[in-house]
Amino acid sequence: MILLDEPSNSLDPASVILLREELIKRAEAGAAILVSSHHLDEVARIADRVLLMNAGRLIGELDTTGNDLERAFFQHIQLDDERRRMIGRG
């Protein structure tokens, strides 16, 4: 298992490509890879599953074949924030 938190932060574009290729190679070899990142464009290139967290809770899953992960992400976050406000936890 490989666990990474914001792995592409502070990397130059060439290093981001190398990292992406290495993660894909390892996943194809059977490694489980968990990436925490706000770079949804990069996540979409390597992930077969995208889970969403907000305020420390799992709130949903995104379809990686969708065209606009960022828009879907913000819609999920907005709905979750509204739900939390309604029950007094936001």
C-alpha distances in whole Angstrom, upper triangle without the diagonal:
4,7,10,13,16,15,18,21,23,22,25,25,24,21,20,21,19,16,16,17,14,11,13,13,10,10,13,11,9,6,5,6,8,11,14,17,21,21,21,22,19,17,19,19,15,15,15,15,17,17,20,20,24,25,22,22,20,23,22,21,22,23,21,24,26,28,28,25,26,29,28,25,29,30,28,28,32,32,30,32,35,34,33,36,38,37,37,34,34
4,7,10,13,11,15,17,19,18,21,22,21,18,17,18,16,13,13,14,11,9,12,12,9,9,13,12,11,7,6,5,6,8,11,14,18,18,19,20,17,15,18,17,14,13,15,15,16,16,19,19,22,24,21,21,20,23,22,20,21,22,20,23,25,27,26,23,24,28,26,24,27,29,27,26,30,31,29,30,34,33,32,35,37,36,37,33,33
4,7,10,9,13,15,18,17,21,21,21,18,16,18,17,13,14,16,14,11,14,15,12,12,16,16,14,10,8,6,5,6,8,11,15,16,17,19,16,14,17,17,14,13,15,15,14,14,16,16,19,20,17,18,17,20,20,19,20,21,19,23,24,26,25,21,22,26,24,21,24,26,24,23,27,28,26,27,31,30,29,32,34,33,33,30,29
4,6,6,9,11,14,14,17,18,18,15,13,16,15,11,12,15,13,10,14,15,13,13,17,17,16,13,11,8,6,5,6,8,12,13,14,16,13,12,15,15,13,13,16,15,14,15,16,16,18,19,17,18,18,20,20,19,19,21,19,22,23,24,23,20,20,24,23,20,22,25,23,22,26,27,25,26,30,30,28,31,34,33,33,29,28
4,5,9,9,12,13,17,18,19,16,14,17,17,13,14,17,16,13,16,19,17,17,20,21,20,16,14,11,8,6,5,6,10,11,13,15,13,12,16,16,15,14,17,16,14,14,14,14,16,17,15,17,16,19,19,18,19,21,19,23,23,24,22,19,19,22,21,18,20,23,21,20,23,25,23,24,27,27,26,28,31,31,30,27,25
4,6,6,9,10,14,15,16,14,11,14,15,12,12,16,15,13,16,19,18,18,21,22,22,18,17,13,11,7,6,5,7,8,11,13,10,10,14,15,14,14,17,17,14,15,15,14,16,17,16,18,18,20,20,19,18,20,18,22,22,22,20,17,16,20,20,17,19,22,21,19,22,25,23,23,27,28,26,29,31,31,31,27,26
4,6,9,8,12,13,14,10,9,12,12,8,10,13,12,11,14,16,15,16,19,20,20,16,15,12,11,8,8,7,10,10,12,13,10,10,14,14,12,14,17,17,16,17,17,18,20,21,20,21,21,22,22,21,20,21,19,22,23,23,21,19,18,22,22,19,22,25,24,22,26,28,26,27,30,31,30,32,35,35,34,31,29
4,6,5,8,9,11,8,6,9,10,8,9,12,12,12,14,17,17,17,20,21,22,19,18,14,14,10,10,8,10,8,11,11,8,10,13,13,12,14,18,18,17,18,18,19,21,23,22,23,23,24,23,22,20,22,19,21,22,21,20,18,17,21,22,19,21,24,24,23,26,28,27,27,31,32,31,33,36,36,36,32,30
4,6,9,10,13,10,9,13,14,11,13,16,16,15,18,20,20,21,24,25,25,22,21,17,16,12,11,9,10,9,13,13,11,13,16,16,16,17,21,21,19,20,19,19,20,22,21,23,23,24,24,23,22,24,21,24,24,23,21,19,18,21,22,20,21,24,24,22,25,28,27,27,30,31,30,32,35,35,34,31,29
4,7,9,12,10,9,13,14,12,14,17,17,17,20,22,22,23,26,27,27,25,24,20,19,16,15,13,13,12,16,16,14,16,19,18,19,20,24,24,22,23,23,23,24,25,25,27,27,28,28,27,26,27,24,27,27,26,24,22,21,24,26,23,24,28,27,26,28,31,30,30,33,35,33,35,38,39,37,34,32
4,6,8,6,6,10,10,9,12,14,14,15,17,19,20,21,23,24,25,23,23,19,19,15,16,14,14,12,16,15,12,15,18,16,17,19,23,23,22,24,24,24,26,27,26,28,28,29,29,27,26,26,23,26,26,25,24,22,21,25,26,24,25,29,28,27,30,33,32,32,35,36,35,37,40,41,40,37,34
4,6,5,6,9,10,11,12,14,15,17,19,20,21,23,25,26,27,25,25,22,22,18,19,16,17,14,17,15,13,17,19,17,18,21,24,25,24,26,26,27,28,30,30,31,31,32,31,29,27,28,24,26,27,25,24,23,22,26,27,25,27,30,30,29,32,34,34,34,37,39,38,39,43,43,42,39,37
4,5,5,6,9,10,11,13,14,15,17,18,20,21,23,25,26,24,24,21,21,18,19,16,16,13,15,13,11,15,16,14,16,19,22,24,23,25,25,27,28,30,30,31,30,31,30,28,25,25,22,23,24,22,22,21,20,24,25,24,26,29,29,29,31,34,33,34,37,38,38,39,42,43,43,40,37
4,5,5,6,9,10,11,12,14,16,17,19,20,21,23,25,23,24,21,22,19,20,18,19,16,18,16,13,16,18,15,16,19,23,25,24,27,28,29,31,33,32,34,32,33,32,29,27,27,23,25,26,24,24,23,23,27,28,27,29,32,32,31,34,36,36,37,40,41,41,42,45,46,46,42,40
4,5,5,6,8,10,10,12,14,15,16,18,20,21,23,21,21,18,19,16,18,16,18,15,17,16,13,15,17,15,15,18,22,23,23,25,26,27,29,31,30,31,30,31,30,28,26,26,23,25,26,25,24,23,23,27,28,26,28,31,31,30,33,35,35,35,38,40,39,41,44,44,44,40,38
4,5,5,6,9,10,11,12,14,15,16,18,20,21,19,19,16,16,14,15,13,14,11,13,12,9,12,14,11,12,15,18,20,19,21,22,24,26,28,27,28,27,28,27,24,23,23,19,21,22,21,21,19,19,23,24,22,24,27,27,27,30,32,31,32,35,36,36,38,40,41,41,37,35
4,5,5,6,9,10,11,12,14,15,17,18,20,19,19,17,18,15,17,16,17,14,15,13,10,12,13,10,11,15,18,20,20,23,24,26,28,30,29,30,29,29,28,25,23,23,19,20,22,21,21,20,20,24,25,24,26,29,29,29,31,33,33,34,37,38,38,40,43,43,43,40,38
4,5,5,6,9,10,11,12,14,15,17,19,17,18,16,17,16,18,17,19,16,17,16,12,14,16,13,12,16,19,21,21,24,25,27,29,32,30,31,30,31,29,27,25,25,21,23,24,24,24,23,23,27,27,26,29,31,31,31,34,36,35,36,39,40,40,42,44,45,45,41,40
4,5,5,6,9,10,11,12,14,15,17,15,15,12,14,12,14,14,16,14,15,14,10,12,14,12,10,13,17,18,18,21,22,24,26,28,27,28,26,28,26,24,22,23,19,21,23,23,23,21,21,25,25,24,26,29,28,28,31,33,32,33,36,37,36,39,41,41,41,38,36
4,5,5,6,9,10,11,12,14,16,14,14,12,13,11,14,13,15,12,13,12,8,9,11,8,7,10,13,15,16,19,20,22,25,28,26,27,25,26,24,21,20,19,16,18,19,19,20,18,19,23,23,21,24,27,26,26,29,31,30,32,35,35,35,38,40,40,40,37,36
4,6,5,6,9,10,11,12,14,14,15,13,15,14,17,17,19,16,16,15,11,12,13,10,9,12,15,17,18,21,23,25,28,31,29,30,28,29,27,24,22,21,18,19,21,21,22,21,22,26,25,24,27,30,29,30,33,34,34,35,38,39,38,41,43,43,44,41,39
4,5,5,6,9,10,11,13,11,13,11,14,13,17,17,19,17,18,17,13,14,15,12,10,13,15,18,19,21,24,25,28,31,29,29,27,29,27,24,23,23,19,21,24,24,25,23,24,28,27,26,29,31,30,30,34,35,34,36,39,39,39,41,44,43,44,40,39
4,5,5,6,9,10,11,9,10,8,10,10,13,14,17,15,15,15,11,11,13,11,8,10,12,14,15,18,20,22,25,27,25,26,23,25,23,21,20,20,16,19,21,22,22,20,22,25,24,23,26,28,27,27,31,32,31,32,35,35,35,38,40,40,40,37,36
4,5,5,6,9,10,9,11,9,12,12,16,16,19,16,16,15,12,11,12,9,6,9,10,13,15,18,21,23,26,29,27,27,24,26,23,20,19,18,15,16,19,20,21,19,22,25,24,23,26,28,27,28,31,32,31,33,36,36,36,39,41,41,42,38,37
4,5,5,6,9,9,11,11,14,15,19,19,22,20,20,19,15,15,16,13,10,12,14,16,18,21,24,26,30,32,30,30,27,29,27,24,23,22,18,20,23,24,25,23,25,29,28,27,30,32,30,31,35,36,35,37,40,39,39,42,44,44,45,42,41
4,5,5,7,6,8,8,12,13,17,18,22,20,20,20,16,15,17,14,11,12,13,16,18,20,23,25,28,30,28,28,26,28,26,23,22,22,19,21,24,25,26,24,26,29,28,26,30,32,30,31,34,35,34,36,39,38,38,41,43,43,43,40,39
4,5,5,5,6,7,10,12,16,17,20,19,18,18,15,14,14,13,9,10,10,12,15,17,20,22,26,28,26,26,23,25,23,20,19,18,16,18,21,23,24,21,24,27,25,24,27,29,27,28,32,32,31,33,36,36,36,39,40,40,41,38,37
4,5,7,9,11,14,16,19,21,23,22,21,20,17,16,16,14,11,12,11,14,17,20,23,26,29,32,30,29,26,27,25,22,21,20,17,18,22,24,25,23,26,28,27,26,30,31,30,31,34,35,34,36,39,38,38,42,43,43,44,41,40
4,6,9,11,15,17,21,22,25,24,23,23,20,19,19,17,14,15,14,17,20,22,25,27,31,33,31,30,28,29,27,24,24,23,20,22,25,27,28,26,29,32,30,29,33,34,32,33,37,37,36,38,41,40,40,44,45,45,46,42,42
4,7,9,13,16,19,21,25,24,23,23,20,18,19,18,14,14,13,15,18,20,23,25,29,31,28,27,25,27,25,22,22,21,19,21,25,27,28,25,28,31,29,28,31,32,30,31,35,35,33,36,39,38,38,41,43,42,43,40,39
4,6,10,13,16,18,22,21,21,22,18,16,18,17,13,13,13,14,16,18,21,23,26,28,25,25,23,25,23,21,21,21,19,21,24,26,27,24,26,29,27,26,29,31,29,29,33,33,32,34,37,36,36,39,41,40,41,37,37
4,7,10,13,16,19,19,19,20,17,15,16,16,12,11,11,11,13,14,18,19,23,25,22,21,19,21,20,17,18,19,17,20,22,25,25,22,24,27,25,23,26,28,25,26,30,30,28,30,33,32,32,35,37,36,37,33,33
4,6,10,13,16,16,16,17,14,11,14,13,10,9,10,10,12,13,16,17,20,22,20,20,18,20,19,16,17,17,16,19,21,23,22,19,21,24,22,20,24,26,23,24,27,28,26,28,31,31,30,33,35,34,35,32,31
4,7,10,13,14,14,16,13,10,13,14,11,9,11,10,10,10,12,13,17,19,16,16,14,17,16,14,15,16,15,18,20,22,21,18,19,22,20,18,21,23,20,20,24,25,23,25,28,27,27,30,32,31,31,28,27
4,6,10,10,11,13,10,8,11,12,10,9,12,11,9,10,12,12,15,17,15,16,14,17,16,14,14,16,14,18,19,20,19,15,16,20,18,16,19,21,19,19,22,23,22,23,27,26,26,29,31,30,31,27,26
4,7,9,10,13,11,9,12,14,12,11,14,12,10,10,10,10,12,14,12,13,13,15,15,14,14,17,15,19,19,20,18,15,15,18,17,14,16,19,17,16,20,21,19,20,24,24,23,25,28,28,28,24,23
4,5,7,10,9,7,11,13,12,11,15,13,10,11,10,11,13,15,14,15,14,16,15,14,14,16,15,18,18,18,16,13,12,16,15,12,14,17,16,15,18,20,19,20,23,24,23,25,28,28,28,25,23
4,6,9,9,8,11,13,14,13,16,15,11,12,10,11,12,14,14,16,15,15,15,14,14,16,15,18,17,17,14,11,9,13,13,10,11,15,14,13,16,18,17,18,21,22,21,23,26,27,26,23,21
4,6,6,6,9,10,11,12,15,15,12,13,13,14,15,18,18,19,18,18,17,16,14,16,13,16,15,15,13,10,9,13,14,11,13,16,16,15,18,21,20,21,24,25,25,27,29,30,30,27,25
4,5,5,6,9,10,10,13,12,9,11,11,13,15,18,18,18,16,16,15,13,11,12,10,13,12,11,9,7,6,10,11,9,11,14,14,14,17,19,19,20,22,24,24,26,28,29,29,27,24
4,5,5,7,9,10,13,13,12,14,14,17,19,22,22,22,20,20,18,16,13,13,10,12,11,10,9,8,8,11,12,12,14,16,17,17,20,22,22,23,26,27,27,29,31,32,33,30,28
4,5,5,7,9,12,13,11,14,15,17,19,22,22,22,20,20,19,16,14,14,11,13,14,13,12,11,11,15,15,14,16,19,19,19,22,24,24,25,28,29,29,31,33,34,34,31,29
4,5,6,6,9,9,8,11,12,14,17,20,19,19,17,17,15,13,11,12,9,12,12,13,12,9,11,14,14,12,15,17,17,17,20,22,21,23,26,26,26,29,31,32,32,29,27
4,6,6,8,9,8,12,13,16,19,22,22,21,18,18,16,12,10,9,6,8,9,10,9,7,10,13,12,12,15,17,16,18,20,22,22,24,26,27,27,30,32,32,33,30,29
4,6,9,11,11,15,16,19,22,25,24,24,21,22,19,16,13,12,8,10,12,12,12,11,13,16,16,16,19,21,20,21,24,25,25,27,30,30,31,33,35,36,37,34,32
4,7,9,10,13,16,18,22,25,23,23,20,21,18,15,13,13,9,11,14,15,15,13,15,18,17,17,20,22,21,22,25,26,26,28,30,31,31,34,36,36,37,34,32
4,5,7,10,13,16,19,22,21,20,17,18,15,12,10,10,7,10,12,14,14,12,14,17,16,15,18,20,18,20,23,23,23,25,28,28,28,31,33,33,34,31,30
4,7,10,14,17,20,23,22,20,17,18,14,11,10,9,6,9,12,14,15,13,16,18,16,16,20,20,19,21,24,24,23,26,28,28,29,32,33,33,34,32,31
4,7,10,13,17,20,18,17,13,14,11,7,7,7,7,10,12,15,15,12,15,17,14,13,17,18,16,17,21,20,20,23,25,24,25,28,29,29,31,28,27
4,7,10,13,17,16,14,11,11,9,6,5,7,7,11,11,14,13,9,12,14,11,10,14,15,12,14,17,17,17,19,22,21,22,25,26,26,28,25,24
4,7,10,14,12,10,7,8,6,4,6,9,10,14,14,16,15,11,13,15,12,10,13,14,11,12,16,15,14,17,19,18,19,22,23,23,24,21,21
4,7,10,10,8,6,6,5,6,7,11,12,16,15,17,15,11,11,13,10,7,10,11,8,8,12,12,11,13,16,15,15,18,20,20,21,18,17
4,7,6,5,4,5,7,9,11,15,16,19,18,20,18,14,14,15,13,10,11,13,10,8,12,12,10,11,15,14,13,16,19,18,19,15,15
4,5,5,7,7,9,12,14,17,19,22,20,22,19,15,14,15,14,10,11,12,9,7,10,11,8,8,12,12,10,13,16,15,15,12,11
4,6,9,9,13,15,17,21,22,26,24,25,22,19,18,19,17,14,14,15,12,10,12,13,9,9,13,12,10,12,15,14,14,10,9
4,7,9,12,15,17,21,22,25,25,26,23,20,19,20,19,15,16,17,14,12,15,15,12,12,16,15,12,15,18,17,16,12,12
4,6,9,12,15,19,20,24,23,25,22,19,19,19,17,14,15,16,12,11,14,13,10,12,15,13,11,15,17,15,16,12,13
4,6,9,12,15,17,20,20,22,20,16,17,18,15,12,14,15,11,11,14,13,10,13,15,14,13,17,18,17,18,15,15
4,7,10,14,16,19,18,20,18,15,15,15,12,10,12,11,8,8,11,10,7,10,13,11,11,15,16,15,17,14,14
4,7,10,13,15,15,17,16,12,14,14,10,9,12,11,7,9,12,11,9,13,15,13,15,18,19,19,20,18,18
4,7,9,12,12,15,14,11,13,13,10,9,12,12,9,11,14,13,13,16,18,17,18,21,22,22,24,22,21
4,6,9,8,11,10,7,10,11,7,7,11,11,9,12,14,14,14,17,19,19,20,23,24,24,26,24,23
4,5,6,9,10,8,11,12,9,10,14,13,12,15,18,17,18,21,22,22,24,26,27,28,30,28,27
4,5,8,9,7,11,12,10,11,15,15,15,17,19,20,20,23,25,25,26,29,30,30,32,30,28
4,7,9,9,13,13,12,14,17,17,17,19,21,21,22,25,26,27,28,31,32,33,35,32,31
4,6,6,10,10,9,11,14,14,14,17,19,19,20,23,24,24,26,28,29,31,32,30,29
4,6,9,9,9,12,14,14,15,18,19,20,22,23,25,26,28,29,30,32,34,32,30
4,5,6,6,9,10,11,13,15,16,17,19,20,22,23,25,26,28,29,30,29,26
4,6,5,6,9,10,10,12,14,15,16,18,20,21,22,24,26,27,28,26,24
4,5,5,6,9,10,11,12,14,15,16,18,20,21,22,24,26,27,24,22
4,5,5,6,9,10,11,12,14,15,17,18,20,21,23,25,26,24,21
4,6,5,6,9,10,11,12,14,15,17,18,20,21,23,24,23,21
4,5,5,6,9,10,11,12,14,16,17,18,20,21,22,20,18
4,5,5,6,8,10,10,12,14,15,16,18,20,21,19,16
4,5,5,6,9,10,11,12,14,15,17,19,20,19,16
4,6,5,6,9,10,11,12,14,15,17,18,16,15
4,5,5,6,9,10,10,12,14,16,16,14,12
4,5,5,6,9,10,11,12,14,15,14,12
4,5,5,6,9,10,11,13,14,13,12
4,5,5,6,9,10,11,12,11,9
4,5,5,6,9,10,10,9,7
4,5,5,6,9,10,10,8
4,5,5,6,9,9,8
4,5,5,6,5,5
4,5,5,6,5
4,6,8,8
4,6,8
4,6
4
